Amino acid sequence: MNRKSPALGGFSRLSPSSPARRSYLASMDNAAIAEQLKLLSTLLDIHGANPFSVKSYGAAAFAIDKLPYPLSQTPRQKLLTIRGIGKTLAGAIEELLDTQKLSLLEEQLRQTPPGVLEMLQLKGLGPKKIHAIWKEMGIESVGELLYACQENRLVAYKGFGAKTQQSLIESIQFFLQHQGQLLYAEAEAIYPSVENYLKQQLGPANVAVTGAFRRQSLTLEEMEFVVMATIDTIKPIFNTAHPPALLEETSQTLLYELKNGLRLKLFSTGQPLQQALFWTTGSEEFLQAFQGLANYSEAKLAAATTELAIFEAMGLSFIEPCRREGADVLERAAKAALSEPIQSSSIRGLIHAHSVWSDGSNSLEEMAQACINKGWEYMVISDHSASATYANGLTAQRVAAQQQEIAQLNQKLAPFTIYSSIESDILGDGSLDYSQEVLASFDLIIASVHSQLGMNEEKANTRLIKAIEHPLTRILGHPTGRLLLSRKGYPIDHQKIIDACAANQVVLEINAHPRRLDLDWKWINKALDKGVLLSINPDAHAIQGLEDVRYGVLAAQKSQLTAAQNLSSFSRTQFDHWLHSKKRQ
């Protein structure tokens, strides 16, 4: 049922059904240049171009992404000194730096149907398969491809079996369900410019962000603002030289699609701002539960002009905006004051990071110094293990060499401490990478799944629980392997995994990468109820990745997690105590 706010005369929390698409041009830093060259390599491959050209652009993209210095500040004559960069590629880089465009790429894009470009976002489809789908099968859109799969047409083509076809169906369905959504981090990058424009036009005191963005939702379909102005006042401010598309208008709301594809919803109100914020911030489930409280009364709320007063009128402790998701938080708030949300400032150390020893961009010392600069006390370096050949995983011999470097750096950087760890691949049968002797040489083991993701729930549970029960496993990394808006996590019984971690004193990671945020926040309280320790970890592959800790904190704030229950909030002394007092034999 679509419940509506009595205080705001019918504001609905349900989003319009038509999703928007988003595209934007990134600034030309190294990552953006590498991304453009990689895309060019992929498109050339799809079009069946010369393999040498395909490989050259792809290799250049990889090399540029790993450079420790910005190309934008590099003298042009030095471009040719970069390994793998010849005259043609140097010219392409210069063109990107000067114009933020690449003519050859633009040509390839013009020659590629939009639907074929969308196929690049489907899991399991590489350039060669897309070439076959387009050129051999004559399919030019994702919808067409889904229909062909459902008609069992792909199995007749080389390289496409029944399993590939079924996987494609699942990937396409997942893709279509998530069109028009943004990661929180992506929306956050756009938010300041939208807010500033609205405040400049309507006055700072008359505009406030609300909805999913205010709740710190992991993904969102639109950005919402409460505006203390009439619809007739709001509409003229968008009559610009390039006006956004007005998708929907009601007596109290306007829904626009901006030029970058972002949907913007404005709630017009004459009510007190905080009252309007309450009724537009909470999720549909939260507001339904709130209005279903036994003591709910509009008369009680009539005089409540602040959010705090609204909760007090219902006999509830204050619920932070980020926690207004489900009914369970209302039950907790009725019993006692909720815990203070964990803050980024409570993080004391870096747990789960990669260096140039595997697929990271920075040296151990550079990563450590970045941690010191942030005021952190320690770093748990956890490069990839041997079976992760795609990520330059460490052989047993390289493990010993890395541990020797760690020992030298610990003498140099004391009292800052680097702990020797590994992100050990959980193999198909649930065992861990390396022999028992090599595993025992680390200070701690983070166990993660990176391969054979197409598991059913029974196999996934068995595989993870066996790894959790390994006596040297201390942390379970990104428990479902999901990539938000890109890849579903493998199916697991979360409660069984939580119970196994509780029984074996294994920490559950909250992977803070904004595309992972895995363990999902909805399971954090259940883990806490079982006495499981959590750890907000950035899974950083470069110095800038340390900042991702913030997104893990924002997600965790939706739960009752405190610093005392978060391993990466432990001081170095506390971490040492945990490491040794709970070390399992």
N, C-alpha and C positions, 0 to 999 in steps of 0.2 A: 504494500500500500504506500502511496506517495503522501507522507505526512507533511504538513506545511506549518509554518510558523504563525501562530495567532498574533504575535506581537508585530509581525511585519506584513500582515495581510496577504499571506499566501506565497512567500518565497519558497521555492522548491530546491532541494539539494540534489535532485536528479539531473544528470548531464544530458544535453541533447544527443540524439542518436547518431548524427552524422559526424564522423571523426575528421579532424583536419590533418593535413600533412605539413611537415616542417622541413625547411632546408635553409642553410645559411652558409656563408663563405667565411671560413676561419682565417684568422690573420696568418701571414706567411712565416711562422716559426718553423723550426726543423721538422716537427711532427706533421705540420700541414703540408710542407713540401714533399715529405716522404709519402704522405697519404695520396697526394695528387699523382706522383710518379707510380705508386703502386696501382692506383686505379687505371692509369694509362696502360701499364703492363697487362693488367687483367683484361681490359677491353681489346687490346691488340691480340691477345690470346683467343678471346671469344671470336674475333673477326678472322682468325686463322692467319695472322701476320707471320713474318719471318721469326722463327724461334730465337734467333740471336737478339733481335730487338726486344722481344718479350723478356728474355732473361736479363738483358742489360738494364732496362728500366726497373725491373724488379730488384735486381742486386743493388742498384743505386739507391732505391728507396730504403732498403734494409740498412745500407751503410750510413745514410744520412740520419736515419732515426737513432743511430747509436753514437753519433758525433757528440763529443763533450762540450762543443762550443757552437754558438749560433751562426748560421750561414749569413744571416742578415748583417752581421758585423764583420764578415770576412772579406778582405780585399778580393775583387773579382779575379785578379790574375792568379790567386792561390787556389781557386776552385779546381784547376787542372792537377794540383798536387794531391788531391784526395783520391785514394785508391778506388779504381773503378769508374772515375769520372773523366770522360774524354770530351772532345770539343762539342759534340752534339748534346751531351748531357749537361755540360757547363752552360751552354746556350739556353737549354730548357730551364735550368735553375735561375739564371739571370732574368729570363722572361717572367717566371713566377714571382721573383722578388720585386721586379719593376711594375708588373701589371696585375698580380694576383690571379693571372690566367695563364693557360698554356694552350697555344693555338692547336697543336696536334691533338691534345686531349679534347678540346672543344669540337674538333672535327669528328673524332671518334664518338663523342656523345651525340652529335647530330645524326650520325649514321646508325645509332642504336635505338631501337624502339623503347619507349619509357618502360613498358612492361618487362622487357628483357633486363633493363637496368635494375628493376625491382627484384629480379631473381637473384641478384648478387647478395641479397639479404637473407636468402633461404639457407638454413643449415644443411650441409651435405651436398651443395651444388657448387662445383668448381667451374672454371672457365671452359674446360673441355666438354663437360656435360651440358653447360648452357649453350655452347656452340652446336652440339647435336640437337638439343631441344629446339633451337631457333632455326638452324639451317637445314637440318634433316627432317624434323617433325613439323616445321612450319608453325610453331607455337610462339606467340609474341606477348603473352601476358600471363600473370600469375593465376588469374582466374581460369584461363584456357588450360593451363598446365594442371590445375586441380581437376578439372573436368576430364582431361586425358588420363590422369591417374585413376580416377574413379571408373573410367571406362576400360581400365586395364590395358592401355595402349602402349605404355612404355616398355613393357617386358619384351616386346618384339625387337628392341634396339640393343645393339652391343653396349655392354657396360651398365645396362639397366635391368635388374632382376626384380623379382616380386618384393624382396625386402627393401630394396632401394625405393621402389614405388610407394610402399606403405610409409616409409620414413618421410618421403616427400609430402605425402598427404598430411601427415602430422605437422610437419614444418610449415606448410602453407596455411593450414588452419590456425596455427599459433600466430603466424605473421599477420593474417587478416584480422585476428582478434585484437591486435595491438597497434593498429594504425592510428596515428594521431596522438599517441602518448609520448610524454617526455620523461626522462629521468629527472629526479629532483635537482641534480647538479646542473643539468642542461637548462632547466627552468630558472634556476638561481642566477645563471649567467645573464639571462634576459631581463630578470625582474627589476633591477635598479632603473633601467632606462624607461620601462613602462610606468613604474611608480613615480619617477621624477616628472614625466610628462603630465600625468594626471594631477599631481600636486601643483605643478606650475599653472595648469589651466583652471583648476577648481579650488586651490588653496590647500595647504598642508593639513590643516585641521579637519578637512572634509573628506579625506581619502584614507582608507585603511585596507591592507591586504587581508583576505579571508580564505575560507574554503580549504582545499587540499594542500595548497602551498603553506598556509598557516599551520596546518596539522603536520607539516613535514612529511607528507606522504612520499613513499619511495618513488612512485611514478604518478603523473597527473595528466589529465586531458586538457585542462584549461587553467588559466590564472584568473582568480576572482578578486574583486575589490568591492567593498561597501563604499558608496559615494553619497554624501549628504547634499544631494542636488536633485532636481527634477529631471525626468527624461528629456524634456524640451531644452533644458540647460546643457545636458551632457552631449546630446547628438551633434550640435554645431562644432564642438571641439575636434571632431573627426572629419570635418569637411575640409580636408587638406588637398594639396596637389595630387597626392596618391592616397586616396581614402581607403581604409580597410573595408572589407566586405561585411555588411550587416547580415548575419545569418538568421537572427531571431530577435523579435521585439515583443515584450509584454508590457503591461501597465507599469511594472516595477523593475524590469530587467532588460538589458541589452546584451546581445552576444555578437561579438565581432570576430572575424578572422583577419589577423594582421598579415602584412606582406611576407613575413618570415614563416608563416604557417601557424603561428601560435594563436590559440583561441583565447579571447579575453571576454570575461563575463563581468558585467557591472550591475550591482544591486543598488537601485535608487531608493533612498529612504529619508523620511523626515523624523524618524525615531531617534532617541539617543544613540550615539555611535556604538557604545559598548553593548547595548541591548541588541542592536542589529548584528554586531559581530558574533554574539552568542548563537543566534539563530541561523547564521550562515557558515559558521566554522565547523560545527560538528557533522559527522557523517550521518547519512540517512538512518543507519542502525542506531547510532547514539541518540539522535533526536527522538526517534520513535520510543526508545527505552525511557528517555527522560520524561516524555509526555505520558508514558505508561506507569510512572511511579504512583504508588498508592496514595501519597499525599499531594499529588500534582493538583495545582489550582491556579488558574489564570489570575484570580483575584490576589493571590499571594505575590505573583510576579509583577503586578501592576506598578508597584512602587519601587521595584528593583531596577535601577538605572545603570548598574555596573555588573560585570560578569561575576564578581565576587558576591555581590548581593543576591544575584539569581541563585547561585549554589546555596548560599546561607538560607534563603527563603525555603529551600527544599530540604534543609537539614543535612546538607552534604558539605564535605570539605572541598576546597577549591581543586578543580581539575584543570591542569595545564592544557592549552589548545592542542598540543601534539598528542595528547592522550585521549582525545574525544573521538574514539573510533568505534568502540563496541559497548555492549551493555555491561560487561563484566567490570569495567572501571567504575561504573556507578555503584555497583555492589560494594566494591572496595572502599569508595569514598563515603559510603553510608556508615561504614564500620569504624573508620579511623582516618586520620590525615594521611595523604599519600606521601611517599618518599620524595625528596627533592630530586629532580632529574639530574643524572650524571652530566658533568661538564667536560669540555675538552681540556680544561686546565687541570683536571684530575689525572690525566694520562702522564705516567712517570717514565715509561720506557717503550721502546719499539720492539714489538714481537711480530715475527714473520716479515722478513725482507729478503730481497735478492740482490746480488752484486754481479760484477763482471765475471765472477767465477762460473755463473751459469748464464741466465738470460737477462741480468740486470744491466743498467747503463753506467753505474758508478762503482768505484773501488770500495773495498771494505772501509778504508780510512776516510774516504769522502762521505760515505753513508754515516759512519760514526761521528764525524765532525758535524754533520748536519743535525744529528740527534743532540749533540752537545750544545749546538747553537740554539736549539729549541728548549734547552734546560732539562732534557731527559737524562736519566742516570745510567741507562744500559741499552743494549741492542742485542736482540736475538736474531742472528743471521741464519737464514734457512733457505739456502739455495736448493735447486732441484736435484733429485737423485738420479742414479745411473740410467734407469730405464727411460727417463725423459730425454731421449737423444735429441728431440726437436728443440729442447731448451738448453742444450749443452750441459746436460746433467753430469754431476761429478762421479768419476770412477773412484774406486777405493783408494787408488794412489793419489788422486787429486784431493780427496778428502783429507788425507794426512798432510798434504802441502798447505791446504787452506788452514787447517788447525794450527800449523806452525806459524803462519802469518798472524792468526788471531792472537796467539800467545805473545808475539812480538809487539803487536799493537796494544795489548792490554798493559804491557810494561810502559809503553810510551804515553798512553792516554789516561792512565790511572788518576783518579779513582773510577772514571768511566769504565764500564765493563762490557766486552763483547762476549756473548755466549755462543758456543758452537752448536748449531742445530742443523737440521736438514728437513726439507719438505719431502718426506719419503712417499713415493707413489704407493698407493694401495693397489696391489696387483689383482688380476681377475679373480683369483681364489681367496682374496682377503689377506694374503701375506704381505709383508713389507719388503721394499727394496733393500738389498745388501744382506750380507751375512750377519749373524748375531754379534760377531766380534766387532764389525764396523759400526753397527747400530749402537753398540755399547760405548763407543768412543765419543759420542756426542753428549752434550749437556742435557739435551732433550730432543724428542722427536715430534714433529708435526706430521700427521698422517693425512693424506689427501688423495682423492680420486681424480685422475686426469684423463683416463682412457677407458674405452669400452663403456661408454655412457648409456648405451641402449639397453639398460637392464630392466627387468620387471621388478616389482616391489620385493618379492621374496628373495631374489638374488641380490638386490641392492642392500637389503637389511642384513642378510647373511654375510655379505662381503664387508660391510662397514663394522658390524659387531665383532667379526673375527679380528679386524684391525684394532678396534677399541680394546679388545681383550689381550692384545699383545702386551707383555709386561713392560715394554719400553715406550709405548705410545703415551704421550703426555697431553697432546692437543689434537682434536679432530678438526682439520681445516675445511673451510667452506663446505659444510655437510651435504648440501644437495647438488653442488656444482652448477647452479643456475646462473644465467646471465640475463638480467632484467631486460625485458622487451626483445630479447634475442633468442634465448634458449631456456626451455623449461628445465628445472632441475630433475634429476632422476628420481623416480618415485620411492620414497622411504616412509616407513611408519615412524613419524617423529617421536612419538612417545616411547617406542621401543629403543630408539637410539638414545634418547635422554636417559632412560632407565639404565642402559648399558654404560653410559658415561658415569652415572651416579655410582653404579656398582664397582666400576674400575678406576674411579678417581681421575677421569679424563676430562680435560677442559674442553668446552665447546667454543669454537671460534665464531665471532661475529666479524666476518670478513668485510672490511670497511670500504672496499672499492665500490664506487657508486653504481657500478653495473652488477655487482654481486649482492652486497648487503645480506649475507648468508652466513649464519642462521637468520631466518626471517624473525623480525621483532615479535610476531604473534606467538612465538614459541619460547621467548625468553622467560616470561613469568612461570611457565610450566617447568622450565629447567631450574629456575630459582626455587620453586616449591619442592623440588627433589634434592636440593642442596648442591646442584651442579655449579661449578665455577665457570664463568664466561670470560672471554677475552676479546676486546675490540682491537683488531689487528689490521694494518693497512695493506698487507700483501704488497709492499712497495717494491717496484722494480727500478726506481730512480729516486733521486732526492725529492723531486716535486711530489712523488707519491706519498710522502710522509703526511702531506696535508689531507689526504683522504681519511685519516683518522676522524676528522670532523664529521664526515658523513655517517660513519659508524656510530658516533656519539649521538647524532641527530636521530638516527633510527632507534637506538637503544633508549633514548629519552621517552619513547612511546611506551616503554615497559617500566617496571619497578627496579631496574638494575641500579645499584649504587656502586661507588668506587670500591667499597670493601668486597664486593662480589665480582669485581672485574680485575683479572690478572694483570693487565697492562697498566693498572692504576697502582700496583704495588710499588713501593720504594725498592731500591736495589737490595737493601737488607731484608725486606719482606720477601722479595723474589728469591733470594738465596735460601731463606728459610723454607719457602714452599718447595724449592727445587730439591732440597736435601731431606726435609722431614717427610715428604710424601713420595720420595723416590721408591718405585716399586721394584721388587726383585724378580 
